[in-house]
Amino acid sequence: MRANTEFDIIVYGASGFTGRLVAEYLSGRYGVGGEVKWAMAGRSADKLAQVRDEIGAPKDVPLVVADADDPASLTAMVARTKAVLTTVGPYQLYGSALVAACAAAGTDYLDLCGEPAWMRQMIDAHDAEARRTGARIVFSCGFDSIPFELGAFFVEEIAKARLGAPVPRVKGRVRRMKGGFSGGTAASLQATMAAAAKDPSIIAYLTDPFSLANGFKGPAQPPGDKAEHDPDLDAQVGPFVMATINTKNVHRANALLDHAWGQDFVYDEMVVIDPNAPPVGSLGGPNMPKPGEGPSKEERETGFFDVAFIGIAADGRQVRAGVTGDKDPGYGSTSKMISEAAICLVKDATEVRGGVWTPGAAMGNRLIKRLTDNAGLAFIDETA
């Protein structure tokens, strides 16, 4: 991590829909130039100034002009800050040069990526350089995959405290959710499918649950591709569309933590099928917002999520946890999660070495505390 910089955090993409929410959150909770020194960045100074004024941020919020198509502008931007928080996706289209610039400069990088093939490519290309310079590259700092990765981490912490050891089996089960996914998530999926059509080797990254686990190949994992009865919840469960990325991040976290949960660790995610509740949306339907669009403030404020984590020991004993969020997952909660992850990284986790990380493996309980204190998340020990 860089020292003696002008800013702690630059929000890149601050004139977009999600970046605007990040800037609004930082302004409302932290002000300007106080505990957290932050700036807004994007392609147009005029658009940034317009957004700054529309969200009611102070006039002295610094504005930085940078463009993904102009590597020199990215190099200049990352030299001014400890961390860049980017909401400019799909990252496989607009993120590679920024990751390279941050890795070279020793500047921390955080995004909302749910694109595992691109993430694998960035790990291969930049992990060694980031280790050398001290840059911490942290992907997937939104609804994919913070509640799930930290949920698995949290239930394993409960297992160690209650059972004396981590458990080899964890289930993630989305119990209830209102608000759906972001337009950026849908666009990322579409970009990934287009890339896979051109390069079939990408399909292997998408189908392998260990494709981000630094070469480790663990035991067979549940496919999660059909509805079934879950006896541990006594409920019908079905496929969860975000499991494809979340499970990879959970297995990467285990690898980064030197397999603290065991080399036989098994993890899957499914969604509870409640016939009386609105369905959890699919990605890419006709009603999906486009990148840069999103739900109204009322829709964001009335959204929520509730995910159960069931840890099962080899002898059948169980521990349970719940992770909840107080805003819609794809925008309201996501904008708060990535903001607090960036602050945690530069303020609380200064000793973490450079390299490509997951949020939970890098920040663990410190990030849980920030999310609980500031971002409307709750991590609950539900063990009977």
Secondary structure, 3 states (H helix, E strand, C coil): CCCCCCEEEEEECCCCHHHHHHHHHHHHHHCCCCCCCEEEEECCHHHHHHHHHHCCCCCCCCEEECCCCCHHHHHHHHCCEEEEEECCCCHHHHCHHHHHHHHHHCCEEECCCCCHHHHHHHHHHHHHHHHHHCCEEECCCECCEHHHHHHHHHHHHHHHHHHCCCCCEEEEEEEEEECCCCHHHHHHHHHHHHHHHHCCHHHHHHHCCCCCCCCCCCCCCCCCCCCEEECCCCEEEEECCCHHHHHHHHHHHHHHCCCCCCCCCEEEEEEECCCCCCCCCCCCCCCCCCCCCCCCHHHHHHCEEEEEEEEECCCCCEEEEEEEECCCHHHHHHHHHHHHHHHHHHHHCCCCCCEEECHHHHHHHHHHHHHHHHCCEEEEECCC
